[in-house]
Amino acid sequence: MFASLHTAQLTCSGLQSGRMLPVGGFFHRLLRTAELSRIARRQRDALARLDDHALEDIGLTRDEAFAEANRPLWDVPNAWRR
């Protein structure tokens, strides 16, 4: 167990620093997509929890917030993919 946990930690630290995978490689793009999906999900969950007053402050209706919160994970803004 310890060896596999230690190996996983080393692998993840290498991935985060970009040393182990070439930028633009398949696994780099896959990890980047997964990270963007996680960020989008967290933001959309927060949007779904806003009350009507907070939604009014940012110029959204409850229906617009609901539609945004229920978009698929892979549906992120194009500017994020650059």
URQUI-V503366 format. One record per residue. N is the residue number from 1. RES is the residue in one letter. SS is DSSP state (H for helix, E for strand, L for the rest). Layout:
BEGIN
[[N:RES:SS] [N:RES:SS]]
END
This chain:
BEGIN
[[1:M:L] [2:F:H] [3:A:H] [4:S:H] [5:L:H] [6:H:H] [7:T:H] [8:A:H] [9:Q:H] [10:L:H] [11:T:H] [12:C:H] [13:S:H] [14:G:H] [15:L:H] [16:Q:H] [17:S:H] [18:G:L] [19:R:L] [20:M:L] [21:L:L] [22:P:L] [23:V:L] [24:G:L] [25:G:L] [26:F:H] [27:F:H] [28:H:H] [29:R:H] [30:L:H] [31:L:H] [32:R:H] [33:T:H] [34:A:H] [35:E:H] [36:L:H] [37:S:H] [38:R:H] [39:I:H] [40:A:H] [41:R:H] [42:R:H] [43:Q:H] [44:R:H] [45:D:H] [46:A:H] [47:L:H] [48:A:H] [49:R:H] [50:L:L] [51:D:L] [52:D:H] [53:H:H] [54:A:H] [55:L:H] [56:E:H] [57:D:H] [58:I:L] [59:G:L] [60:L:L] [61:T:L] [62:R:H] [63:D:H] [64:E:H] [65:A:H] [66:F:H] [67:A:H] [68:E:H] [69:A:H] [70:N:L] [71:R:L] [72:P:L] [73:L:L] [74:W:L] [75:D:L] [76:V:L] [77:P:L] [78:N:H] [79:A:H] [80:W:H] [81:R:H] [82:R:L]]
END
